[in-house]
């Protein structure tokens, strides 16, 4: 299933970030219970930019937008994200070069 990032702005970190993630998780769970293929994965906060990325595995960007709307979250955009394989990250030499 593809991964997506929902980009949100949080001027006040801490509890606001935690509440946003909790609401996103609850909304995704509710949608999943009703048959939508979606799962909240985690949140990533970038304090210097006051940006919070909510990471979902979902069938579509529309499903993520629906979850964010149901959670009452304002988001700038939802984009598909591609994660690099974890096996490559385990084979990094001290020089920083990746082995094959």
mmCIF file as gemmi writes it, N, C-alpha and C atoms, coordinates in Angstrom:
data_model
loop_
_atom_site.group_PDB
_atom_site.id
_atom_site.type_symbol
_atom_site.label_atom_id
_atom_site.label_alt_id
_atom_site.label_comp_id
_atom_site.label_asym_id
_atom_site.label_entity_id
_atom_site.label_seq_id
_atom_site.pdbx_PDB_ins_code
_atom_site.Cartn_x
_atom_site.Cartn_y
_atom_site.Cartn_z
_atom_site.occupancy
_atom_site.B_iso_or_equiv
_atom_site.pdbx_formal_charge
_atom_site.auth_seq_id
_atom_site.auth_asym_id
_atom_site.pdbx_PDB_model_num
ATOM 1 N N . UNK Axp A 1 ? 0.855 -1.169 0 1 0 ? 1 A 1
ATOM 2 C CA . UNK Axp A 1 ? 0 0 0 1 0 ? 1 A 1
ATOM 3 C C . UNK Axp A 1 ? 0.904 1.235 0 1 0 ? 1 A 1
ATOM 4 N N . UNK Axp A 2 ? 0.585 2.247 -0.778 1 0 ? 2 A 1
ATOM 5 C CA . UNK Axp A 2 ? 1.417 3.454 -0.837 1 0 ? 2 A 1
ATOM 6 C C . UNK Axp A 2 ? 1.417 4.221 0.485 1 0 ? 2 A 1
ATOM 7 N N . UNK Axp A 3 ? 2.469 5.002 0.671 1 0 ? 3 A 1
ATOM 8 C CA . UNK Axp A 3 ? 2.572 5.889 1.831 1 0 ? 3 A 1
ATOM 9 C C . UNK Axp A 3 ? 2.33 7.322 1.384 1 0 ? 3 A 1
ATOM 10 N N . UNK Axp A 4 ? 1.767 8.117 2.287 1 0 ? 4 A 1
ATOM 11 C CA . UNK Axp A 4 ? 1.477 9.517 2.001 1 0 ? 4 A 1
ATOM 12 C C . UNK Axp A 4 ? 1.874 10.383 3.182 1 0 ? 4 A 1
ATOM 13 N N . UNK Axp A 5 ? 2.252 11.634 2.88 1 0 ? 5 A 1
ATOM 14 C CA . UNK Axp A 5 ? 2.53 12.637 3.902 1 0 ? 5 A 1
ATOM 15 C C . UNK Axp A 5 ? 1.462 13.711 3.816 1 0 ? 5 A 1
ATOM 16 N N . UNK Axp A 6 ? 0.87 14.03 4.95 1 0 ? 6 A 1
ATOM 17 C CA . UNK Axp A 6 ? -0.021 15.186 5.043 1 0 ? 6 A 1
ATOM 18 C C . UNK Axp A 6 ? 0.792 16.277 5.735 1 0 ? 6 A 1
ATOM 19 N N . UNK Axp A 7 ? 0.957 17.392 5.057 1 0 ? 7 A 1
ATOM 20 C CA . UNK Axp A 7 ? 1.784 18.49 5.576 1 0 ? 7 A 1
ATOM 21 C C . UNK Axp A 7 ? 0.898 19.484 6.324 1 0 ? 7 A 1
ATOM 22 N N . UNK Axp A 8 ? 1.189 19.673 7.606 1 0 ? 8 A 1
ATOM 23 C CA . UNK Axp A 8 ? 0.442 20.615 8.435 1 0 ? 8 A 1
ATOM 24 C C . UNK Axp A 8 ? 1.413 21.588 9.092 1 0 ? 8 A 1
ATOM 25 N N . UNK Axp A 9 ? 0.911 22.738 9.477 1 0 ? 9 A 1
ATOM 26 C CA . UNK Axp A 9 ? 1.736 23.734 10.172 1 0 ? 9 A 1
ATOM 27 C C . UNK Axp A 9 ? 1.283 23.835 11.613 1 0 ? 9 A 1
ATOM 28 N N . UNK Axp A 10 ? 2.256 23.765 12.529 1 0 ? 10 A 1
ATOM 29 C CA . UNK Axp A 10 ? 1.974 23.867 13.958 1 0 ? 10 A 1
ATOM 30 C C . UNK Axp A 10 ? 2.883 24.92 14.566 1 0 ? 10 A 1
ATOM 31 N N . UNK Axp A 11 ? 2.331 26.078 14.84 1 0 ? 11 A 1
ATOM 32 C CA . UNK Axp A 11 ? 3.129 27.147 15.439 1 0 ? 11 A 1
ATOM 33 C C . UNK Axp A 11 ? 3.461 26.833 16.895 1 0 ? 11 A 1
ATOM 34 N N . UNK Axp A 12 ? 2.609 26.047 17.535 1 0 ? 12 A 1
ATOM 35 C CA . UNK Axp A 12 ? 2.838 25.684 18.933 1 0 ? 12 A 1
ATOM 36 C C . UNK Axp A 12 ? 3.078 24.186 19.035 1 0 ? 12 A 1
ATOM 37 N N . UNK Axp A 13 ? 4.31 23.779 19.257 1 0 ? 13 A 1
ATOM 38 C CA . UNK Axp A 13 ? 4.59 22.344 19.356 1 0 ? 13 A 1
ATOM 39 C C . UNK Axp A 13 ? 4.08 21.775 20.684 1 0 ? 13 A 1
ATOM 40 N N . UNK Axp A 14 ? 4.501 20.6 20.987 1 0 ? 14 A 1
ATOM 41 C CA . UNK Axp A 14 ? 4.135 19.989 22.263 1 0 ? 14 A 1
ATOM 42 C C . UNK Axp A 14 ? 2.772 19.343 22.196 1 0 ? 14 A 1
ATOM 43 N N . UNK Axp A 15 ? 1.867 19.828 23.04 1 0 ? 15 A 1
ATOM 44 C CA . UNK Axp A 15 ? 0.539 19.214 23.145 1 0 ? 15 A 1
ATOM 45 C C . UNK Axp A 15 ? -0.253 19.307 21.848 1 0 ? 15 A 1
ATOM 46 N N . UNK Axp A 16 ? -0.092 20.412 21.116 1 0 ? 16 A 1
ATOM 47 C CA . UNK Axp A 16 ? -0.814 20.555 19.842 1 0 ? 16 A 1
ATOM 48 C C . UNK Axp A 16 ? -0.384 19.473 18.862 1 0 ? 16 A 1
ATOM 49 N N . UNK Axp A 17 ? 0.913 19.19 18.821 1 0 ? 17 A 1
ATOM 50 C CA . UNK Axp A 17 ? 1.423 18.151 17.924 1 0 ? 17 A 1
ATOM 51 C C . UNK Axp A 17 ? 0.866 16.795 18.33 1 0 ? 17 A 1
ATOM 52 N N . UNK Axp A 18 ? 0.875 16.527 19.617 1 0 ? 18 A 1
ATOM 53 C CA . UNK Axp A 18 ? 0.376 15.252 20.117 1 0 ? 18 A 1
ATOM 54 C C . UNK Axp A 18 ? -1.113 15.09 19.823 1 0 ? 18 A 1
ATOM 55 N N . UNK Axp A 19 ? -1.878 16.139 20.048 1 0 ? 19 A 1
ATOM 56 C CA . UNK Axp A 19 ? -3.322 16.075 19.777 1 0 ? 19 A 1
ATOM 57 C C . UNK Axp A 19 ? -3.598 15.86 18.291 1 0 ? 19 A 1
ATOM 58 N N . UNK Axp A 20 ? -2.834 16.527 17.435 1 0 ? 20 A 1
ATOM 59 C CA . UNK Axp A 20 ? -3.013 16.349 15.988 1 0 ? 20 A 1
ATOM 60 C C . UNK Axp A 20 ? -2.782 14.903 15.592 1 0 ? 20 A 1
ATOM 61 N N . UNK Axp A 21 ? -1.714 14.316 16.104 1 0 ? 21 A 1
ATOM 62 C CA . UNK Axp A 21 ? -1.402 12.924 15.786 1 0 ? 21 A 1
ATOM 63 C C . UNK Axp A 21 ? -2.482 11.99 16.326 1 0 ? 21 A 1
ATOM 64 N N . UNK Axp A 22 ? -2.961 12.252 17.53 1 0 ? 22 A 1
ATOM 65 C CA . UNK Axp A 22 ? -4.011 11.404 18.113 1 0 ? 22 A 1
ATOM 66 C C . UNK Axp A 22 ? -5.298 11.477 17.301 1 0 ? 22 A 1
ATOM 67 N N . UNK Axp A 23 ? -5.665 12.677 16.875 1 0 ? 23 A 1
ATOM 68 C CA . UNK Axp A 23 ? -6.883 12.836 16.07 1 0 ? 23 A 1
ATOM 69 C C . UNK Axp A 23 ? -6.728 12.165 14.709 1 0 ? 23 A 1
ATOM 70 N N . UNK Axp A 24 ? -5.543 12.3 14.107 1 0 ? 24 A 1
ATOM 71 C CA . UNK Axp A 24 ? -5.291 11.66 12.808 1 0 ? 24 A 1
ATOM 72 C C . UNK Axp A 24 ? -5.368 10.144 12.934 1 0 ? 24 A 1
ATOM 73 N N . UNK Axp A 25 ? -4.768 9.612 13.995 1 0 ? 25 A 1
ATOM 74 C CA . UNK Axp A 25 ? -4.801 8.164 14.227 1 0 ? 25 A 1
ATOM 75 C C . UNK Axp A 25 ? -6.247 7.681 14.411 1 0 ? 25 A 1
ATOM 76 N N . UNK Axp A 26 ? -7.02 8.396 15.213 1 0 ? 26 A 1
ATOM 77 C CA . UNK Axp A 26 ? -8.408 8.001 15.473 1 0 ? 26 A 1
ATOM 78 C C . UNK Axp A 26 ? -9.253 8.066 14.202 1 0 ? 26 A 1
ATOM 79 N N . UNK Axp A 27 ? -9.064 9.104 13.403 1 0 ? 27 A 1
ATOM 80 C CA . UNK Axp A 27 ? -9.834 9.239 12.159 1 0 ? 27 A 1
ATOM 81 C C . UNK Axp A 27 ? -9.484 8.128 11.176 1 0 ? 27 A 1
ATOM 82 N N . UNK Axp A 28 ? -8.198 7.81 11.051 1 0 ? 28 A 1
ATOM 83 C CA . UNK Axp A 28 ? -7.779 6.731 10.149 1 0 ? 28 A 1
ATOM 84 C C . UNK Axp A 28 ? -8.339 5.393 10.622 1 0 ? 28 A 1
ATOM 85 N N . UNK Axp A 29 ? -8.318 5.172 11.924 1 0 ? 29 A 1
ATOM 86 C CA . UNK Axp A 29 ? -8.846 3.918 12.469 1 0 ? 29 A 1
ATOM 87 C C . UNK Axp A 29 ? -10.341 3.786 12.175 1 0 ? 29 A 1
ATOM 88 N N . UNK Axp A 30 ? -11.07 4.877 12.344 1 0 ? 30 A 1
ATOM 89 C CA . UNK Axp A 30 ? -12.515 4.868 12.085 1 0 ? 30 A 1
ATOM 90 C C . UNK Axp A 30 ? -12.799 4.571 10.609 1 0 ? 30 A 1
ATOM 91 N N . UNK Axp A 31 ? -12.038 5.218 9.718 1 0 ? 31 A 1
ATOM 92 C CA . UNK Axp A 31 ? -12.212 4.953 8.288 1 0 ? 31 A 1
ATOM 93 C C . UNK Axp A 31 ? -11.898 3.495 7.964 1 0 ? 31 A 1
ATOM 94 N N . UNK Axp A 32 ? -10.833 2.966 8.565 1 0 ? 32 A 1
ATOM 95 C CA . UNK Axp A 32 ? -10.447 1.571 8.324 1 0 ? 32 A 1
ATOM 96 C C . UNK Axp A 32 ? -11.543 0.615 8.796 1 0 ? 32 A 1
ATOM 97 N N . UNK Axp A 33 ? -12.164 0.945 9.919 1 0 ? 33 A 1
ATOM 98 C CA . UNK Axp A 33 ? -13.262 0.109 10.433 1 0 ? 33 A 1
ATOM 99 C C . UNK Axp A 33 ? -14.45 0.077 9.474 1 0 ? 33 A 1
ATOM 100 N N . UNK Axp A 34 ? -14.562 1.111 8.649 1 0 ? 34 A 1
ATOM 101 C CA . UNK Axp A 34 ? -15.653 1.179 7.672 1 0 ? 34 A 1
ATOM 102 C C . UNK Axp A 34 ? -15.207 0.78 6.265 1 0 ? 34 A 1
ATOM 103 N N . UNK Axp A 35 ? -14.037 0.136 6.165 1 0 ? 35 A 1
ATOM 104 C CA . UNK Axp A 35 ? -13.623 -0.444 4.896 1 0 ? 35 A 1
ATOM 105 C C . UNK Axp A 35 ? -12.597 0.317 4.079 1 0 ? 35 A 1
ATOM 106 N N . UNK Axp A 36 ? -12.215 1.514 4.498 1 0 ? 36 A 1
ATOM 107 C CA . UNK Axp A 36 ? -11.194 2.261 3.758 1 0 ? 36 A 1
ATOM 108 C C . UNK Axp A 36 ? -9.82 1.718 4.125 1 0 ? 36 A 1
ATOM 109 N N . UNK Axp A 37 ? -9.007 1.459 3.121 1 0 ? 37 A 1
ATOM 110 C CA . UNK Axp A 37 ? -7.657 0.946 3.379 1 0 ? 37 A 1
ATOM 111 C C . UNK Axp A 37 ? -6.75 2.123 3.743 1 0 ? 37 A 1
ATOM 112 N N . UNK Axp A 38 ? -6.571 2.334 5.049 1 0 ? 38 A 1
ATOM 113 C CA . UNK Axp A 38 ? -5.755 3.432 5.557 1 0 ? 38 A 1
ATOM 114 C C . UNK Axp A 38 ? -5.232 3.066 6.942 1 0 ? 38 A 1
ATOM 115 N N . UNK Axp A 39 ? -4.021 3.543 7.231 1 0 ? 39 A 1
ATOM 116 C CA . UNK Axp A 39 ? -3.418 3.329 8.548 1 0 ? 39 A 1
ATOM 117 C C . UNK Axp A 39 ? -2.524 4.518 8.859 1 0 ? 39 A 1
ATOM 118 N N . UNK Axp A 40 ? -2.698 5.108 10.031 1 0 ? 40 A 1
ATOM 119 C CA . UNK Axp A 40 ? -1.799 6.166 10.485 1 0 ? 40 A 1
ATOM 120 C C . UNK Axp A 40 ? -0.507 5.498 10.936 1 0 ? 40 A 1
ATOM 121 N N . UNK Axp A 41 ? 0.64 6.014 10.467 1 0 ? 41 A 1
ATOM 122 C CA . UNK Axp A 41 ? 1.929 5.401 10.783 1 0 ? 41 A 1
ATOM 123 C C . UNK Axp A 41 ? 2.658 6.166 11.875 1 0 ? 41 A 1
ATOM 124 N N . UNK Axp A 42 ? 2.854 7.469 11.672 1 0 ? 42 A 1
ATOM 125 C CA . UNK Axp A 42 ? 3.595 8.28 12.648 1 0 ? 42 A 1
ATOM 126 C C . UNK Axp A 42 ? 3.505 9.746 12.246 1 0 ? 42 A 1
ATOM 127 N N . UNK Axp A 43 ? 4.012 10.599 13.124 1 0 ? 43 A 1
ATOM 128 C CA . UNK Axp A 43 ? 4.133 12.018 12.793 1 0 ? 43 A 1
ATOM 129 C C . UNK Axp A 43 ? 5.598 12.419 12.908 1 0 ? 43 A 1
ATOM 130 N N . UNK Axp A 44 ? 5.988 13.373 12.083 1 0 ? 44 A 1
ATOM 131 C CA . UNK Axp A 44 ? 7.358 13.9 12.088 1 0 ? 44 A 1
ATOM 132 C C . UNK Axp A 44 ? 7.25 15.412 12.204 1 0 ? 44 A 1
ATOM 133 N N . UNK Axp A 45 ? 7.821 15.964 13.272 1 0 ? 45 A 1
ATOM 134 C CA . UNK Axp A 45 ? 7.752 17.409 13.487 1 0 ? 45 A 1
ATOM 135 C C . UNK Axp A 45 ? 9.101 18.039 13.173 1 0 ? 45 A 1
ATOM 136 N N . UNK Axp A 46 ? 9.079 19.122 12.391 1 0 ? 46 A 1
ATOM 137 C CA . UNK Axp A 46 ? 10.284 19.878 12.026 1 0 ? 46 A 1
ATOM 138 C C . UNK Axp A 46 ? 10.165 21.231 12.731 1 0 ? 46 A 1
ATOM 139 N N . UNK Axp A 47 ? 10.749 21.36 13.942 1 0 ? 47 A 1
ATOM 140 C CA . UNK Axp A 47 ? 10.524 22.55 14.754 1 0 ? 47 A 1
ATOM 141 C C . UNK Axp A 47 ? 10.965 23.861 14.111 1 0 ? 47 A 1
ATOM 142 N N . UNK Axp A 48 ? 12.083 23.871 13.422 1 0 ? 48 A 1
ATOM 143 C CA . UNK Axp A 48 ? 12.565 25.124 12.823 1 0 ? 48 A 1
ATOM 144 C C . UNK Axp A 48 ? 11.608 25.672 11.775 1 0 ? 48 A 1
ATOM 145 N N . UNK Axp A 49 ? 10.861 24.797 11.13 1 0 ? 49 A 1
ATOM 146 C CA . UNK Axp A 49 ? 9.921 25.219 10.092 1 0 ? 49 A 1
ATOM 147 C C . UNK Axp A 49 ? 8.465 25.192 10.559 1 0 ? 49 A 1
ATOM 148 N N . UNK Axp A 50 ? 8.234 24.742 11.794 1 0 ? 50 A 1
ATOM 149 C CA . UNK Axp A 50 ? 6.886 24.616 12.35 1 0 ? 50 A 1
ATOM 150 C C . UNK Axp A 50 ? 5.986 23.76 11.462 1 0 ? 50 A 1
ATOM 151 N N . UNK Axp A 51 ? 6.576 22.712 10.906 1 0 ? 51 A 1
ATOM 152 C CA . UNK Axp A 51 ? 5.848 21.798 10.023 1 0 ? 51 A 1
ATOM 153 C C . UNK Axp A 51 ? 5.731 20.44 10.707 1 0 ? 51 A 1
ATOM 154 N N . UNK Axp A 52 ? 4.58 19.84 10.569 1 0 ? 52 A 1
ATOM 155 C CA . UNK Axp A 52 ? 4.377 18.482 11.047 1 0 ? 52 A 1
ATOM 156 C C . UNK Axp A 52 ? 3.903 17.648 9.862 1 0 ? 52 A 1
ATOM 157 N N . UNK Axp A 53 ? 4.597 16.559 9.613 1 0 ? 53 A 1
ATOM 158 C CA . UNK Axp A 53 ? 4.201 15.624 8.565 1 0 ? 53 A 1
ATOM 159 C C . UNK Axp A 53 ? 3.5 14.448 9.232 1 0 ? 53 A 1
ATOM 160 N N . UNK Axp A 54 ? 2.299 14.182 8.813 1 0 ? 54 A 1
ATOM 161 C CA . UNK Axp A 54 ? 1.563 13.021 9.286 1 0 ? 54 A 1
ATOM 162 C C . UNK Axp A 54 ? 1.719 11.94 8.227 1 0 ? 54 A 1
ATOM 163 N N . UNK Axp A 55 ? 2.229 10.799 8.624 1 0 ? 55 A 1
ATOM 164 C CA . UNK Axp A 55 ? 2.542 9.722 7.688 1 0 ? 55 A 1
ATOM 165 C C . UNK Axp A 55 ? 1.44 8.663 7.76 1 0 ? 55 A 1
ATOM 166 N N . UNK Axp A 56 ? 0.905 8.338 6.6 1 0 ? 56 A 1
ATOM 167 C CA . UNK Axp A 56 ? -0.152 7.331 6.487 1 0 ? 56 A 1
ATOM 168 C C . UNK Axp A 56 ? 0.236 6.299 5.435 1 0 ? 56 A 1
ATOM 169 N N . UNK Axp A 57 ? -0.215 5.08 5.615 1 0 ? 57 A 1
ATOM 170 C CA . UNK Axp A 57 ? -0.279 4.098 4.541 1 0 ? 57 A 1
ATOM 171 C C . UNK Axp A 57 ? -1.743 4.1 4.128 1 0 ? 57 A 1
ATOM 172 N N . UNK Axp A 58 ? -2.006 4.298 2.843 1 0 ? 58 A 1
ATOM 173 C CA . UNK Axp A 58 ? -3.402 4.41 2.411 1 0 ? 58 A 1
ATOM 174 C C . UNK Axp A 58 ? -3.552 4.027 0.95 1 0 ? 58 A 1
ATOM 175 N N . UNK Axp A 59 ? -4.77 3.748 0.585 1 0 ? 59 A 1
ATOM 176 C CA . UNK Axp A 59 ? -5.1 3.381 -0.784 1 0 ? 59 A 1
ATOM 177 C C . UNK Axp A 59 ? -4.972 4.571 -1.726 1 0 ? 59 A 1
ATOM 178 N N . UNK Axp A 60 ? -5.151 5.808 -1.192 1 0 ? 60 A 1
ATOM 179 C CA . UNK Axp A 60 ? -5.089 6.992 -2.048 1 0 ? 60 A 1
ATOM 180 C C . UNK Axp A 60 ? -4.873 8.254 -1.215 1 0 ? 60 A 1
ATOM 181 N N . UNK Axp A 61 ? -4.488 9.322 -1.899 1 0 ? 61 A 1
ATOM 182 C CA . UNK Axp A 61 ? -4.364 10.63 -1.247 1 0 ? 61 A 1
ATOM 183 C C . UNK Axp A 61 ? -5.733 11.103 -0.77 1 0 ? 61 A 1
ATOM 184 N N . UNK Axp A 62 ? -6.78 10.764 -1.515 1 0 ? 62 A 1
ATOM 185 C CA . UNK Axp A 62 ? -8.136 11.15 -1.112 1 0 ? 62 A 1
ATOM 186 C C . UNK Axp A 62 ? -8.505 10.566 0.25 1 0 ? 62 A 1
ATOM 187 N N . UNK Axp A 63 ? -8.091 9.328 0.505 1 0 ? 63 A 1
ATOM 188 C CA . UNK Axp A 63 ? -8.377 8.7 1.799 1 0 ? 63 A 1
ATOM 189 C C . UNK Axp A 63 ? -7.675 9.447 2.928 1 0 ? 63 A 1
ATOM 190 N N . UNK Axp A 64 ? -6.445 9.89 2.679 1 0 ? 64 A 1
ATOM 191 C CA . UNK Axp A 64 ? -5.695 10.651 3.687 1 0 ? 64 A 1
ATOM 192 C C . UNK Axp A 64 ? -6.354 12.008 3.917 1 0 ? 64 A 1
ATOM 193 N N . UNK Axp A 65 ? -6.756 12.667 2.837 1 0 ? 65 A 1
ATOM 194 C CA . UNK Axp A 65 ? -7.449 13.952 2.973 1 0 ? 65 A 1
ATOM 195 C C . UNK Axp A 65 ? -8.733 13.781 3.778 1 0 ? 65 A 1
ATOM 196 N N . UNK Axp A 66 ? -9.452 12.709 3.526 1 0 ? 66 A 1
ATOM 197 C CA . UNK Axp A 66 ? -10.683 12.428 4.266 1 0 ? 66 A 1
ATOM 198 C C . UNK Axp A 66 ? -10.378 12.262 5.755 1 0 ? 66 A 1
ATOM 199 N N . UNK Axp A 67 ? -9.332 11.508 6.079 1 0 ? 67 A 1
ATOM 200 C CA . UNK Axp A 67 ? -8.957 11.31 7.487 1 0 ? 67 A 1
ATOM 201 C C . UNK Axp A 67 ? -8.597 12.635 8.148 1 0 ? 67 A 1
ATOM 202 N N . UNK Axp A 68 ? -7.826 13.461 7.46 1 0 ? 68 A 1
ATOM 203 C CA . UNK Axp A 68 ? -7.432 14.761 8.019 1 0 ? 68 A 1
ATOM 204 C C . UNK Axp A 68 ? -8.647 15.661 8.219 1 0 ? 68 A 1
ATOM 205 N N . UNK Axp A 69 ? -9.55 15.66 7.256 1 0 ? 69 A 1
ATOM 206 C CA . UNK Axp A 69 ? -10.77 16.465 7.385 1 0 ? 69 A 1
ATOM 207 C C . UNK Axp A 69 ? -11.62 15.993 8.562 1 0 ? 69 A 1
ATOM 208 N N . UNK Axp A 70 ? -11.776 14.679 8.693 1 0 ? 70 A 1
ATOM 209 C CA . UNK Axp A 70 ? -12.558 14.129 9.804 1 0 ? 70 A 1
ATOM 210 C C . UNK Axp A 70 ? -11.907 14.433 11.148 1 0 ? 70 A 1
ATOM 211 N N . UNK Axp A 71 ? -10.577 14.543 11.159 1 0 ? 71 A 1
ATOM 212 C CA . UNK Axp A 71 ? -9.842 14.859 12.391 1 0 ? 71 A 1
ATOM 213 C C . UNK Axp A 71 ? -9.842 16.356 12.684 1 0 ? 71 A 1
ATOM 214 N N . UNK Axp A 72 ? -10.389 17.142 11.763 1 0 ? 72 A 1
ATOM 215 C CA . UNK Axp A 72 ? -10.418 18.588 11.953 1 0 ? 72 A 1
ATOM 216 C C . UNK Axp A 72 ? -9.06 19.24 11.793 1 0 ? 72 A 1
ATOM 217 N N . UNK Axp A 73 ? -8.202 18.627 10.983 1 0 ? 73 A 1
ATOM 218 C CA . UNK Axp A 73 ? -6.844 19.142 10.789 1 0 ? 73 A 1
ATOM 219 C C . UNK Axp A 73 ? -6.756 19.959 9.51 1 0 ? 73 A 1
ATOM 220 N N . UNK Axp A 74 ? -6.098 21.078 9.599 1 0 ? 74 A 1
ATOM 221 C CA . UNK Axp A 74 ? -5.81 21.87 8.402 1 0 ? 74 A 1
ATOM 222 C C . UNK Axp A 74 ? -4.513 21.341 7.812 1 0 ? 74 A 1
ATOM 223 N N . UNK Axp A 75 ? -4.539 21.066 6.544 1 0 ? 75 A 1
ATOM 224 C CA . UNK Axp A 75 ? -3.324 20.573 5.898 1 0 ? 75 A 1
ATOM 225 C C . UNK Axp A 75 ? -3.091 21.374 4.633 1 0 ? 75 A 1
ATOM 226 N N . UNK Axp A 76 ? -1.826 21.536 4.31 1 0 ? 76 A 1
ATOM 227 C CA . UNK Axp A 76 ? -1.455 22.273 3.102 1 0 ? 76 A 1
ATOM 228 C C . UNK Axp A 76 ? -1.567 21.39 1.87 1 0 ? 76 A 1
ATOM 229 N N . UNK Axp A 77 ? -1.114 20.157 2.023 1 0 ? 77 A 1
ATOM 230 C CA . UNK Axp A 77 ? -1.15 19.231 0.891 1 0 ? 77 A 1
ATOM 231 C C . UNK Axp A 77 ? -0.947 17.816 1.387 1 0 ? 77 A 1
ATOM 232 N N . UNK Axp A 78 ? -1.304 16.878 0.533 1 0 ? 78 A 1
ATOM 233 C CA . UNK Axp A 78 ? -1.06 15.459 0.765 1 0 ? 78 A 1
ATOM 234 C C . UNK Axp A 78 ? -0.301 14.95 -0.447 1 0 ? 78 A 1
ATOM 235 N N . UNK Axp A 79 ? 0.852 14.339 -0.205 1 0 ? 79 A 1
ATOM 236 C CA . UNK Axp A 79 ? 1.683 13.843 -1.302 1 0 ? 79 A 1
ATOM 237 C C . UNK Axp A 79 ? 2.102 12.402 -1.03 1 0 ? 79 A 1
ATOM 238 N N . UNK Axp A 80 ? 2.286 11.661 -2.11 1 0 ? 80 A 1
ATOM 239 C CA . UNK Axp A 80 ? 2.783 10.298 -1.971 1 0 ? 80 A 1
ATOM 240 C C . UNK Axp A 80 ? 4.252 10.344 -1.59 1 0 ? 80 A 1
ATOM 241 N N . UNK Axp A 81 ? 4.661 9.419 -0.737 1 0 ? 81 A 1
ATOM 242 C CA . UNK Axp A 81 ? 6.048 9.346 -0.277 1 0 ? 81 A 1
ATOM 243 C C . UNK Axp A 81 ? 6.594 7.957 -0.576 1 0 ? 81 A 1
ATOM 244 N N . UNK Axp A 82 ? 7.854 7.904 -0.947 1 0 ? 82 A 1
ATOM 245 C CA . UNK Axp A 82 ? 8.508 6.633 -1.24 1 0 ? 82 A 1
ATOM 246 C C . UNK Axp A 82 ? 9.675 6.478 -0.281 1 0 ? 82 A 1
ATOM 247 N N . UNK Axp A 83 ? 9.648 5.416 0.484 1 0 ? 83 A 1
ATOM 248 C CA . UNK Axp A 83 ? 10.696 5.155 1.466 1 0 ? 83 A 1
ATOM 249 C C . UNK Axp A 83 ? 11.76 4.264 0.838 1 0 ? 83 A 1
ATOM 250 N N . UNK Axp A 84 ? 13.017 4.576 1.116 1 0 ? 84 A 1
ATOM 251 C CA . UNK Axp A 84 ? 14.091 3.739 0.589 1 0 ? 84 A 1
ATOM 252 C C . UNK Axp A 84 ? 14.133 2.431 1.374 1 0 ? 84 A 1
ATOM 253 N N . UNK Axp A 85 ? 14.577 1.369 0.736 1 0 ? 85 A 1
ATOM 254 C CA . UNK Axp A 85 ? 14.627 0.063 1.404 1 0 ? 85 A 1
ATOM 255 C C . UNK Axp A 85 ? 15.542 0.096 2.624 1 0 ? 85 A 1
ATOM 256 N N . UNK Axp A 86 ? 15.132 -0.573 3.691 1 0 ? 86 A 1
ATOM 257 C CA . UNK Axp A 86 ? 15.938 -0.584 4.911 1 0 ? 86 A 1
ATOM 258 C C . UNK Axp A 86 ? 17.203 -1.405 4.742 1 0 ? 86 A 1
ATOM 259 N N . UNK Axp A 87 ? 17.21 -2.366 3.844 1 0 ? 87 A 1
ATOM 260 C CA . UNK Axp A 87 ? 18.408 -3.188 3.665 1 0 ? 87 A 1
ATOM 261 C C . UNK Axp A 87 ? 19.583 -2.354 3.173 1 0 ? 87 A 1
ATOM 262 N N . UNK Axp A 88 ? 19.333 -1.339 2.357 1 0 ? 88 A 1
ATOM 263 C CA . UNK Axp A 88 ? 20.416 -0.484 1.863 1 0 ? 88 A 1
ATOM 264 C C . UNK Axp A 88 ? 21.011 0.338 2.99 1 0 ? 88 A 1
ATOM 265 N N . UNK Axp A 89 ? 20.182 0.779 3.939 1 0 ? 89 A 1
ATOM 266 C CA . UNK Axp A 89 ? 20.7 1.607 5.027 1 0 ? 89 A 1
ATOM 267 C C . UNK Axp A 89 ? 21.565 0.804 5.979 1 0 ? 89 A 1
ATOM 268 N N . UNK Axp A 90 ? 21.415 -0.501 6.005 1 0 ? 90 A 1
ATOM 269 C CA . UNK Axp A 90 ? 22.227 -1.345 6.885 1 0 ? 90 A 1
ATOM 270 C C . UNK Axp A 90 ? 23.608 -1.619 6.309 1 0 ? 90 A 1
ATOM 271 N N . UNK Axp A 91 ? 23.811 -1.336 5.037 1 0 ? 91 A 1
ATOM 272 C CA . UNK Axp A 91 ? 25.072 -1.665 4.388 1 0 ? 91 A 1
ATOM 273 C C . UNK Axp A 91 ? 25.926 -0.429 4.123 1 0 ? 91 A 1
ATOM 274 N N . UNK Axp A 92 ? 25.839 0.555 4.966 1 0 ? 92 A 1
ATOM 275 C CA . UNK Axp A 92 ? 26.624 1.768 4.776 1 0 ? 92 A 1
ATOM 276 C C . UNK Axp A 92 ? 27.981 1.596 5.445 1 0 ? 92 A 1
ATOM 277 N N . UNK Axp A 93 ? 29.027 1.858 4.692 1 0 ? 93 A 1
ATOM 278 C CA . UNK Axp A 93 ? 30.384 1.774 5.226 1 0 ? 93 A 1
ATOM 279 C C . UNK Axp A 93 ? 30.712 3.037 5.991 1 0 ? 93 A 1
ATOM 280 N N . UNK Axp A 94 ? 31.826 3.022 6.679 1 0 ? 94 A 1
ATOM 281 C CA . UNK Axp A 94 ? 32.262 4.204 7.419 1 0 ? 94 A 1
ATOM 282 C C . UNK Axp A 94 ? 32.497 5.391 6.503 1 0 ? 94 A 1
ATOM 283 N N . UNK Axp A 95 ? 32.831 5.147 5.261 1 0 ? 95 A 1
ATOM 284 C CA . UNK Axp A 95 ? 33.072 6.234 4.318 1 0 ? 95 A 1
ATOM 285 C C . UNK Axp A 95 ? 31.774 6.906 3.9 1 0 ? 95 A 1
ATOM 286 N N . UNK Axp A 96 ? 30.655 6.277 4.221 1 0 ? 96 A 1
ATOM 287 C CA . UNK Axp A 96 ? 29.366 6.826 3.832 1 0 ? 96 A 1
ATOM 288 C C . UNK Axp A 96 ? 28.855 6.236 2.53 1 0 ? 96 A 1
ATOM 289 N N . UNK Axp A 97 ? 29.663 5.402 1.877 1 0 ? 97 A 1
ATOM 290 C CA . UNK Axp A 97 ? 29.246 4.785 0.618 1 0 ? 97 A 1
ATOM 291 C C . UNK Axp A 97 ? 28.39 3.56 0.917 1 0 ? 97 A 1
ATOM 292 N N . UNK Axp A 98 ? 27.42 3.328 0.1 1 0 ? 98 A 1
ATOM 293 C CA . UNK Axp A 98 ? 26.559 2.166 0.256 1 0 ? 98 A 1
ATOM 294 C C . UNK Axp A 98 ? 27.155 0.992 -0.499 1 0 ? 98 A 1
ATOM 295 N N . UNK Axp A 99 ? 27.217 -0.155 0.156 1 0 ? 99 A 1
ATOM 296 C CA . UNK Axp A 99 ? 27.737 -1.358 -0.501 1 0 ? 99 A 1
ATOM 297 C C . UNK Axp A 99 ? 26.597 -2.106 -1.157 1 0 ? 99 A 1
ATOM 298 N N . UNK Axp A 100 ? 26.946 -2.931 -2.104 1 0 ? 100 A 1
ATOM 299 C CA . UNK Axp A 100 ? 25.93 -3.748 -2.79 1 0 ? 100 A 1
ATOM 300 C C . UNK Axp A 100 ? 26.204 -5.202 -2.578 1 0 ? 100 A 1
